[in-house]
Amino acid sequence: MHQAKRGLAFWCLAAFFVLFVLFLYGPISTILILSFQGPDGGLTFPMNGSSLHWFRNLTEQQAVGDFGGSFSRSAILGLIVMAITVVFSFAAGLAFRNRFRGAGAIFYLAIASLIVPSILVSLGIGLMFNILGLEPTWYSSALGAHLTWTLPFGLLIMFAVFNRFSPAYEEAARDLGATPWQSVRHVVLPIILPSLIGVGLFGFTLSYDEFARTLMTAGSFNTLPLEIYGMTTNVTTPVLYALGTTTTGLSFTVIVAALGTVLMLQRRRARR
């Protein structure tokens, strides 16, 4: 009887997992298939031929939308956010290993933006720029808005990493004559480098697809999520699906590259 209950629980969990995967990736697979519509194809099934026409159309001038510009802005903004998130998260992780006055207040202030609704953060930053007489742009106000989203996650990850980090490695390096900077550079960094890559990947992806915190802060030039949202009410061809397939493929490529880098570093460290 007990074995039968365990088997039933297993199949229930397996069925739930299959339904979850279908719910998660079903819409993506539909967009992927429809992006290969023929030149006369529409936004729905059935397929009217198959071709790469709409992918080639991405590189052409569009009557509505700016694919190239919005994509480059999102990519550049994501890379900037990634770099800042990695540097500040690593520095904060080092600093919070030692208790100092005001550490608790700084920590709660840093993660407070995770509780505030994203649209309110975007609205507040946009209003602040207008009050100061500054024009909101994707590389200034939107950058700050994205950092209020990525930095708290980076801090939490680094705190978890350093809580498990043994100080004995640094003590051994200092016993051998290493300076504090040398112990950080040659001991701490190599050990936590996979975690830093994860923080960077997390920061890039959170920024790359962020909509709510960009809505009131991007200014006159849209990032890719804003451009896609605006195009859903104007574009009536599968070029929108081709754009979704391209950006999804790029996201998976970045994830696979990051995971490959982490595995390579772990194997290299194991050989040593």
Rosetta silent file (secondary structure, phi, psi, omega in degrees, C-alpha in Angstrom):
SEQUENCE: MHQAKRGLAFWCLAAFFVLFVLFLYGPISTILILSFQGPDGGLTFPMNGSSLHWFRNLTEQQAVGDFGGSFSRSAILGLIVMAITVVFSFAAGLAFRNRFRGAGAIFYLAIASLIVPSILVSLGIGLMFNILGLEPTWYSSALGAHLTWTLPFGLLIMFAVFNRFSPAYEEAARDLGATPWQSVRHVVLPIILPSLIGVGLFGFTLSYDEFARTLMTAGSFNTLPLEIYGMTTNVTTPVLYALGTTTTGLSFTVIVAALGTVLMLQRRRARR
SCORE:     score description
SCORE:     0.000 S_00000001
   1 L     0.000  -44.858  179.593    0.000    0.000    0.000 S_00000001
   2 H   -62.626  -40.816  179.274    2.790    2.390    0.930 S_00000001
   3 H   -64.352  -38.237  179.111    4.609    1.600   -2.326 S_00000001
   4 H   -65.496  -39.647  177.971    1.428    2.253   -4.317 S_00000001
   5 H   -64.551  -40.386  178.383    0.985    5.660   -2.648 S_00000001
   6 H   -64.483  -40.939  178.002    4.561    6.582   -3.470 S_00000001
   7 H   -64.194  -39.557  177.791    4.034    5.559   -7.102 S_00000001
   8 H   -65.464  -40.952  178.310    0.849    7.612   -7.310 S_00000001
   9 H   -63.690  -39.994  178.815    2.590   10.653   -5.827 S_00000001
  10 H   -61.326  -46.703 -177.753    5.435   10.281   -8.306 S_00000001
  11 H   -69.867  -31.604  175.324    3.104   10.189  -11.319 S_00000001
  12 H   -65.526  -44.476  177.655    1.097   13.145  -10.000 S_00000001
  13 H   -65.134  -38.768  178.394    4.277   15.191   -9.630 S_00000001
  14 H   -63.936  -42.263  178.595    5.444   14.080  -13.070 S_00000001
  15 H   -64.437  -41.136  178.010    2.109   15.111  -14.629 S_00000001
  16 H   -62.232  -41.446  179.737    2.265   18.478  -12.848 S_00000001
  17 H   -64.183  -42.234  178.681    5.795   19.035  -14.130 S_00000001
  18 H   -62.738  -44.091  178.423    4.773   18.201  -17.711 S_00000001
  19 H   -63.075  -38.852  178.870    1.820   20.601  -17.507 S_00000001
  20 H   -63.896  -44.147  179.049    4.081   23.293  -16.075 S_00000001
  21 H   -63.239  -42.278  178.670    6.602   22.881  -18.908 S_00000001
  22 H   -64.092  -40.701  178.792    3.814   23.006  -21.509 S_00000001
  23 H   -66.137  -36.615 -176.945    2.354   26.125  -19.889 S_00000001
  24 H   -76.576  -46.685 -172.452    5.779   27.777  -19.742 S_00000001
  25 H  -102.743   -6.345  177.727    7.174   26.868  -23.156 S_00000001
  26 H   -59.435  -52.102  177.917    3.979   26.340  -25.153 S_00000001
  27 H   -60.360  -37.640  179.918    3.549   30.025  -26.067 S_00000001
  28 H   -65.049  -42.023  179.562    7.265   30.321  -26.880 S_00000001
  29 H   -66.200  -34.279  176.894    7.120   27.309  -29.192 S_00000001
  30 H   -64.018  -44.467  177.578    4.049   28.772  -30.918 S_00000001
  31 H   -62.823  -40.875  178.852    5.900   32.032  -31.554 S_00000001
  32 H   -59.491  -45.695 -178.336    8.918   30.075  -32.785 S_00000001
  33 H   -66.757  -45.870 -176.102    6.823   28.125  -35.307 S_00000001
  34 H   -70.724  -18.944  178.017    4.843   31.129  -36.558 S_00000001
  35 L   -69.406  -15.378  178.349    8.009   33.179  -37.059 S_00000001
  36 L   -98.553   22.233  175.755    8.808   30.889  -39.997 S_00000001
  37 E   -60.087  156.168  174.081    5.594   31.795  -41.850 S_00000001
  38 L   -69.677  173.447 -177.957    5.805   32.396  -45.575 S_00000001
  39 L   -57.875  -26.705 -179.894    5.836   35.943  -46.999 S_00000001
  40 L  -101.727   13.098 -177.797    2.026   35.953  -47.139 S_00000001
  41 L   -75.609  162.028  179.814    1.571   34.404  -43.710 S_00000001
  42 L  -114.090 -161.043 -175.314   -0.372   35.949  -40.862 S_00000001
  43 L   -89.944   -3.314 -176.919   -0.279   36.027  -37.072 S_00000001
  44 L  -133.466  168.745  173.421   -2.204   32.802  -36.541 S_00000001
  45 L   -73.079  155.787    5.072   -2.359   29.232  -37.764 S_00000001
  46 L   -80.957  160.941  178.175   -2.578   27.646  -40.274 S_00000001
  47 L   -67.166  138.549  176.011    0.897   28.207  -41.693 S_00000001
  48 L  -109.732   74.254 -176.085    1.000   29.775  -45.164 S_00000001
  49 L    82.650 -179.624  177.818    4.258   28.297  -46.377 S_00000001
  50 E  -142.950  140.559 -178.631    7.578   28.470  -44.579 S_00000001
  51 L  -169.185  176.258  173.832   10.558   30.781  -45.058 S_00000001
  52 L  -102.489   20.669 -173.821   13.077   33.065  -43.367 S_00000001
  53 H   -57.479  -44.772 -174.103   11.346   36.108  -44.857 S_00000001
  54 H   -75.821  -22.927  172.391   10.391   37.701  -41.545 S_00000001
  55 H   -71.813  -39.829  174.899   13.872   37.266  -40.098 S_00000001
  56 H   -65.966  -32.458 -179.819   15.312   39.091  -43.112 S_00000001
  57 H   -66.040  -22.693  178.825   12.611   41.716  -42.629 S_00000001
  58 L   -62.110  -31.704 -176.928   14.050   42.510  -39.203 S_00000001
  59 L   -85.332   -4.111 -178.596   17.078   44.127  -40.850 S_00000001
  60 L   -96.134  163.389  178.212   14.949   46.313  -43.112 S_00000001
  61 L   -67.011  128.956 -177.309   13.401   49.697  -42.378 S_00000001
  62 L  -100.563  146.066  175.432   10.051   49.219  -40.645 S_00000001
  63 L   -68.045  -34.456  178.677    6.972   51.373  -41.027 S_00000001
  64 L  -131.278  129.720  175.523    6.376   50.957  -37.302 S_00000001
  65 L    98.624  154.210  178.958    9.019   50.228  -34.701 S_00000001
  66 L  -129.590   86.413 -176.030   12.785   50.486  -34.413 S_00000001
  67 H   -62.893  -54.849 -174.419   14.125   46.960  -33.987 S_00000001
  68 H   -61.582  -46.401 -178.320   17.818   47.668  -34.330 S_00000001
  69 H   -64.952  -45.450 -178.735   17.894   50.768  -32.159 S_00000001
  70 H   -67.016  -36.756  178.590   15.799   49.318  -29.331 S_00000001
  71 H   -66.007  -45.275 -179.468   17.789   46.079  -29.332 S_00000001
  72 H   -64.937  -38.467  178.065   21.141   47.880  -29.166 S_00000001
  73 H   -64.285  -44.015  179.051   19.904   50.135  -26.370 S_00000001
  74 H   -64.510  -40.852 -179.385   18.678   47.170  -24.321 S_00000001
  75 H   -65.685  -46.042 -179.874   21.909   45.243  -24.908 S_00000001
  76 H   -64.328  -44.949  179.225   24.152   48.192  -23.970 S_00000001
  77 H   -62.032  -41.120  178.833   22.029   49.033  -20.932 S_00000001
  78 H   -63.149  -39.846  179.087   22.072   45.396  -19.839 S_00000001
  79 H   -67.267  -39.829  178.126   25.867   45.208  -20.110 S_00000001
  80 H   -64.274  -46.916  178.697   26.313   48.425  -18.102 S_00000001
  81 H   -60.777  -40.638  179.394   23.909   47.207  -15.427 S_00000001
  82 H   -60.195  -47.775 -178.205   25.688   43.844  -15.364 S_00000001
  83 H   -63.234  -45.911 -179.132   29.111   45.434  -14.799 S_00000001
  84 H   -65.280  -41.308 -179.251   27.904   47.782  -12.062 S_00000001
  85 H   -62.831  -42.872 -179.466   25.944   45.021  -10.332 S_00000001
  86 H   -64.396  -48.225 -176.499   28.928   42.660  -10.276 S_00000001
  87 H   -63.340  -49.573 -175.702   31.380   45.287   -8.970 S_00000001
  88 H   -72.029  -34.856  178.121   29.119   46.714   -6.269 S_00000001
  89 H   -66.362  -41.715  178.470   27.766   43.333   -5.170 S_00000001
  90 H   -64.938  -44.797  179.307   31.285   41.953   -4.791 S_00000001
  91 H   -62.884  -41.619  179.381   32.448   45.047   -2.897 S_00000001
  92 H   -67.004  -37.973  177.222   29.396   44.927   -0.620 S_00000001
  93 H   -60.737  -41.649  176.847   29.942   41.221    0.015 S_00000001
  94 H   -65.151  -41.809 -175.989   33.495   41.939    1.141 S_00000001
  95 H   -67.907  -39.672 -174.365   32.407   44.871    3.289 S_00000001
  96 L   -79.756    0.277  173.446   29.563   43.072    5.062 S_00000001
  97 L   -69.045  -26.396  176.990   31.815   40.250    6.214 S_00000001
  98 L  -110.446  133.938 -179.986   32.821   42.564    9.050 S_00000001
  99 L   -71.091  138.430  176.269   30.182   44.228   11.178 S_00000001
 100 L  -144.068  162.176 -175.574   30.130   48.015   11.107 S_00000001
 101 L   -65.030  130.559  178.963   27.841   50.728   12.406 S_00000001
 102 L    87.223    6.073 -177.531   24.757   51.156   10.236 S_00000001
 103 H   -61.910  -41.682 -179.542   25.176   47.848    8.408 S_00000001
 104 H   -63.804  -43.926 -179.639   21.602   46.795    9.158 S_00000001
 105 H   -63.887  -42.158  179.421   20.107   50.079    7.969 S_00000001
 106 H   -63.792  -40.348 -179.623   22.153   50.006    4.760 S_00000001
 107 H   -62.358  -48.399 -177.317   21.106   46.414    4.084 S_00000001
 108 H   -69.930  -32.335  174.879   17.386   47.084    4.504 S_00000001
 109 H   -66.347  -35.902 -177.666   17.585   50.266    2.452 S_00000001
 110 H   -67.741  -37.158 -176.566   19.328   48.328   -0.311 S_00000001
 111 H   -97.453    1.833 -178.632   16.638   45.656   -0.556 S_00000001
 112 H   -63.132  -30.805 -177.184   13.661   47.969    0.095 S_00000001
 113 H   -68.173  -15.508  176.055   13.182   48.498   -3.636 S_00000001
 114 H   -71.945  -23.509 -177.649   12.263   44.817   -4.000 S_00000001
 115 L   -88.071  -35.927 -178.635    9.118   45.488   -1.949 S_00000001
 116 L   -69.540  133.973  177.199    8.033   48.697   -3.692 S_00000001
 117 L   -55.304  138.504 -174.266    5.995   48.034   -6.882 S_00000001
 118 H   -58.407  -38.220 -177.048    8.184   48.457   -9.946 S_00000001
 119 H   -67.033  -30.425  177.276    5.869   50.945  -11.616 S_00000001
 120 H   -71.620  -37.332  175.307    6.056   53.227   -8.549 S_00000001
 121 H   -61.913  -45.253  179.128    9.859   53.141   -8.661 S_00000001
 122 H   -62.362  -44.752 -179.994    9.747   54.060  -12.344 S_00000001
 123 H   -63.803  -42.625 -179.107    7.233   56.846  -11.738 S_00000001
 124 H   -63.940  -44.246  179.766    9.206   58.258   -8.816 S_00000001
 125 H   -66.542  -41.187  177.971   12.509   58.365  -10.712 S_00000001
 126 H   -62.447  -42.078  178.101   10.833   59.896  -13.772 S_00000001
 127 H   -65.909  -39.405  179.550    9.188   62.596  -11.656 S_00000001
 128 H   -61.396  -43.122  178.170   12.449   63.326   -9.843 S_00000001
 129 H   -63.586  -40.129  178.998   14.245   63.910  -13.154 S_00000001
 130 H   -66.278  -39.743  178.718   11.451   66.197  -14.349 S_00000001
 131 H   -64.584  -37.360  179.136   11.520   68.203  -11.111 S_00000001
 132 L   -79.010   -2.582  179.959   15.297   68.611  -11.432 S_00000001
 133 L    77.060   21.443  179.362   14.865   69.781  -15.020 S_00000001
 134 L  -105.303  145.058  179.265   16.646   66.757  -16.451 S_00000001
 135 L   -85.634  124.513  177.171   15.392   64.737  -19.382 S_00000001
 136 L   -64.528  133.237  178.320   14.849   61.044  -18.562 S_00000001
 137 L  -136.601  163.139 -177.568   16.922   58.821  -20.849 S_00000001
 138 L   -68.264  -24.372 -177.695   17.615   55.115  -21.111 S_00000001
 139 L   -97.280    2.079  177.874   21.283   55.582  -20.112 S_00000001
 140 L  -125.410  -75.291 -178.425   20.659   57.736  -17.012 S_00000001
 141 H   -66.716  -41.781  178.442   17.257   57.483  -15.333 S_00000001
 142 H   -66.404  -34.770  176.482   16.515   54.008  -16.732 S_00000001
 143 H   -61.019  -46.897  178.001   19.977   52.869  -15.636 S_00000001
 144 H   -63.147  -39.210  179.274   19.248   53.969  -12.074 S_00000001
 145 H   -64.738  -39.767  179.436   15.828   52.328  -12.157 S_00000001
 146 H   -68.219  -35.840  179.785   17.297   49.022  -13.321 S_00000001
 147 H   -67.086  -29.413  175.165   19.962   49.107  -10.624 S_00000001
 148 H   -66.568  -13.673  179.634   17.252   49.381   -7.963 S_00000001
 149 H  -100.349  -40.182 -173.896   16.130   45.977   -9.261 S_00000001
 150 H   -87.349  -37.215 -176.842   19.419   44.177   -9.946 S_00000001
 151 H   -61.153  -45.063  178.471   21.624   45.367   -7.081 S_00000001
 152 H   -58.533  -39.853  177.688   19.458   43.924   -4.270 S_00000001
 153 H   -65.515  -42.021  177.330   19.496   40.502   -5.945 S_00000001
 154 H   -61.432  -40.761  178.484   23.252   40.741   -6.448 S_00000001
 155 H   -63.398  -45.507 -178.948   23.742   41.683   -2.803 S_00000001
 156 H   -62.448  -39.620  178.832   21.633   38.790   -1.556 S_00000001
 157 H   -65.398  -45.237 -179.135   23.555   36.326   -3.724 S_00000001
 158 H   -66.329  -36.410  176.927   26.925   37.647   -2.572 S_00000001
 159 H   -62.465  -41.474  178.238   25.866   37.570    1.076 S_00000001
 160 H   -64.968  -38.734 -179.481   24.915   33.904    0.678 S_00000001
 161 H   -66.131  -46.747 -176.600   28.234   33.158   -1.058 S_00000001
 162 H   -74.376  -22.656  175.253   30.389   34.862    1.567 S_00000001
 163 H   -66.847  -25.877  178.749   28.438   33.289    4.427 S_00000001
 164 L   -98.275   -1.231 -176.915   29.702   29.932    3.139 S_00000001
 165 L   -84.883  126.643 -178.593   33.199   31.205    2.341 S_00000001
 166 L   -82.473  125.216  177.644   35.861   30.002    4.761 S_00000001
 167 L   -70.218   -6.662 -178.997   38.267   32.752    5.903 S_00000001
 168 H   -63.699  -30.172  179.026   40.931   30.067    6.376 S_00000001
 169 H   -64.403  -44.390  178.898   41.924   30.448    2.714 S_00000001
 170 H   -68.360  -38.378  179.042   42.744   34.116    3.165 S_00000001
 171 H   -63.092  -39.414  178.126   44.517   33.455    6.453 S_00000001
 172 H   -65.018  -39.827  178.929   46.704   30.855    4.755 S_00000001
 173 H   -64.938  -39.578 -179.815   47.546   33.319    1.969 S_00000001
 174 H   -70.861  -33.794  175.944   48.496   36.013    4.485 S_00000001
 175 H   -63.314  -27.678  178.786   50.625   33.547    6.432 S_00000001
 176 L   -87.382    3.881  174.407   52.535   33.022    3.164 S_00000001
 177 L   101.413    7.360 -179.721   53.146   36.768    2.883 S_00000001
 178 L   -76.059  143.098  174.426   50.270   37.901    0.652 S_00000001
 179 L   -77.150  165.701  177.268   48.881   41.397    1.126 S_00000001
 180 H   -55.232  -41.421  179.441   45.108   41.861    1.632 S_00000001
 181 H   -66.238  -40.422  179.179   44.723   42.873   -2.037 S_00000001
 182 H   -65.912  -37.679  178.406   46.742   39.889   -3.213 S_00000001
 183 H   -66.785  -35.923  176.767   44.671   37.496   -1.114 S_00000001
 184 H   -68.544  -44.631 -175.716   41.478   38.940   -2.613 S_00000001
 185 H   -70.633  -43.460 -171.828   42.840   38.846   -6.147 S_00000001
 186 H   -99.409  -11.403 -178.452   44.531   35.452   -6.108 S_00000001
 187 H  -118.861  -57.182 -174.731   42.421   33.548   -3.540 S_00000001
 188 H   -67.616  -51.287 -176.197   38.956   35.021   -3.067 S_00000001
 189 H   -58.358  -48.971  179.634   38.198   35.988   -6.665 S_00000001
 190 H   -59.521  -32.711 -177.288   39.106   32.622   -8.262 S_00000001
 191 H   -73.652  -42.403 -175.181   36.963   30.755   -5.721 S_00000001
 192 H   -97.279    7.703 -178.351   33.821   32.885   -6.063 S_00000001
 193 H   -57.638  -42.472  176.210   34.233   33.653   -9.780 S_00000001
 194 H   -57.855  -37.036  178.205   31.428   31.247  -10.832 S_00000001
 195 H   -68.269  -37.490  176.951   29.103   33.045   -8.425 S_00000001
 196 H   -65.130  -37.174  175.993   30.116   36.422   -9.859 S_00000001
 197 H   -63.031  -39.956  176.589   29.339   35.128  -13.347 S_00000001
 198 H   -63.200  -40.817  177.128   25.916   34.132  -12.050 S_00000001
 199 H   -62.918  -43.129  179.032   25.390   37.610  -10.579 S_00000001
 200 H   -63.281  -43.877  178.426   26.402   39.165  -13.895 S_00000001
 201 H   -62.925  -41.850  179.147   24.060   36.903  -15.858 S_00000001
 202 H   -62.813  -45.440  179.976   21.256   37.647  -13.426 S_00000001
 203 H   -62.598  -41.714 -179.180   21.848   41.398  -13.683 S_00000001
 204 H   -65.208  -46.929 -176.730   21.932   41.340  -17.485 S_00000001
 205 H   -68.274  -38.310  177.762   18.765   39.301  -17.907 S_00000001
 206 H   -63.153  -39.208  179.595   16.813   41.313  -15.325 S_00000001
 207 H   -74.532  -40.278 -173.828   17.775   44.537  -17.095 S_00000001
 208 H   -61.498  -37.121 -177.330   17.380   43.213  -20.638 S_00000001
 209 L  -110.426   16.956 -178.456   13.712   42.290  -20.237 S_00000001
 210 L   -75.513  128.931 -178.961   12.653   44.882  -17.641 S_00000001
 211 L  -110.234  -54.625 -171.020    9.466   46.723  -18.623 S_00000001
 212 H   -62.230  -44.349 -177.567    7.823   48.368  -15.615 S_00000001
 213 H   -76.831   -7.680  177.677   10.896   50.195  -14.282 S_00000001
 214 H   -99.134  -17.563 -170.387   11.732   51.412  -17.782 S_00000001
 215 H   -57.528  -44.347 -176.738    8.266   52.655  -18.685 S_00000001
 216 L  -100.610    2.470 -173.413    8.593   56.119  -17.099 S_00000001
 217 L  -121.001   -7.204 -175.074   12.377   56.431  -17.265 S_00000001
 218 L   -78.914  -17.471 -179.856   13.442   55.554  -20.823 S_00000001
 219 L    76.534 -142.492 -173.723   12.636   58.972  -22.274 S_00000001
 220 L   -80.327  -19.140 -175.670   12.138   59.379  -26.013 S_00000001
 221 L  -112.262  122.835 -176.561   13.954   56.205  -27.079 S_00000001
 222 L   -77.435  149.086  164.513   12.470   52.837  -26.208 S_00000001
 223 L   -85.489  175.700 -174.141   14.298   49.782  -25.008 S_00000001
 224 H   -61.670  -45.427  178.158   13.365   46.456  -26.579 S_00000001
 225 H   -59.174  -40.687  178.352   10.581   45.475  -24.112 S_00000001
 226 H   -66.284  -38.667  179.891    8.916   48.870  -24.564 S_00000001
 227 H   -65.385  -42.925  179.033    9.286   48.632  -28.334 S_00000001
 228 H   -64.006  -42.498  179.257    7.739   45.166  -28.429 S_00000001
 229 H   -61.644  -43.950  178.752    4.854   46.299  -26.235 S_00000001
 230 H   -65.258  -32.830 -177.370    4.193   49.290  -28.470 S_00000001
 231 H   -75.618  -20.721 -177.828    4.357   47.144  -31.586 S_00000001
 232 L   -64.363  -20.831  179.504    1.719   44.676  -30.367 S_00000001
 233 L   -98.381   -3.863 -175.930   -0.982   47.247  -31.162 S_00000001
 234 L  -123.610  -37.731 -174.825    0.426   48.262  -34.564 S_00000001
 235 L   -83.944  130.504 -177.527    2.310   45.401  -36.211 S_00000001
 236 L  -122.055   24.622  179.653    0.123   42.816  -37.961 S_00000001
 237 L  -125.578  161.893  179.545    2.796   40.604  -39.529 S_00000001
 238 L   -67.752    3.413  177.080    4.915   37.714  -38.166 S_00000001
 239 H   -60.411  -29.961  176.854    7.934   40.026  -38.025 S_00000001
 240 H   -65.934  -37.951  176.482    7.024   40.476  -34.359 S_00000001
 241 H   -67.669  -38.805  177.867    7.315   36.712  -33.865 S_00000001
 242 H   -61.880  -39.033  177.237   10.663   36.714  -35.664 S_00000001
 243 H   -65.084  -42.706  177.948   11.867   39.372  -33.234 S_00000001
 244 H   -62.796  -40.295  178.289   10.658   37.301  -30.268 S_00000001
 245 H   -65.114  -41.244 -179.439   12.403   34.195  -31.600 S_00000001
 246 H   -64.709  -46.666 -178.799   15.643   36.110  -32.149 S_00000001
 247 H   -67.966  -36.708  176.838   15.688   37.672  -28.692 S_00000001
 248 H   -65.151  -42.052  176.775   14.764   34.358  -27.044 S_00000001
 249 H   -61.760  -39.298  177.454   17.570   32.636  -28.910 S_00000001
 250 H   -63.263  -42.035 -179.708   19.979   35.346  -27.777 S_00000001
 251 H   -61.917  -45.321  178.335   18.875   34.879  -24.168 S_00000001
 252 H   -64.253  -36.194  178.324   19.437   31.133  -24.317 S_00000001
 253 H   -62.905  -43.675  178.679   22.824   31.702  -25.958 S_00000001
 254 H   -63.076  -42.250 -179.890   23.903   34.004  -23.130 S_00000001
 255 H   -64.170  -46.251 -179.879   22.720   31.479  -20.521 S_00000001
 256 H   -63.443  -40.482  179.403   24.501   28.561  -22.202 S_00000001
 257 H   -63.919  -41.513  179.051   27.691   30.619  -22.586 S_00000001
 258 H   -65.441  -44.652  179.029   27.614   31.583  -18.904 S_00000001
 259 H   -64.322  -38.642  177.258   27.002   28.002  -17.778 S_00000001
 260 H   -63.306  -39.562  177.973   29.777   26.782  -20.093 S_00000001
 261 H   -64.160  -42.173  179.090   32.170   29.318  -18.610 S_00000001
 262 H   -62.846  -44.524  179.168   31.286   28.225  -15.078 S_00000001
 263 H   -63.550  -39.435  178.952   31.838   24.550  -15.926 S_00000001
 264 H   -63.562  -41.647  179.884   35.158   25.351  -17.595 S_00000001
 265 H   -67.057  -39.411  179.798   36.347   27.264  -14.526 S_00000001
 266 H   -65.827  -39.967  178.411   35.263   24.453  -12.202 S_00000001
 267 H   -67.282  -40.042  179.092   37.108   21.841  -14.273 S_00000001
 268 H   -63.499  -40.921  179.026   40.227   23.996  -14.411 S_00000001
 269 H   -68.181  -35.275  178.754   40.144   24.449  -10.649 S_00000001
 270 H   -66.383  -35.230  178.740   39.611   20.702  -10.136 S_00000001
 271 H   -67.420  -30.927 -179.722   42.702   19.918  -12.235 S_00000001
 272 L   -73.500    0.000    0.000   44.806   22.173  -10.084 S_00000001
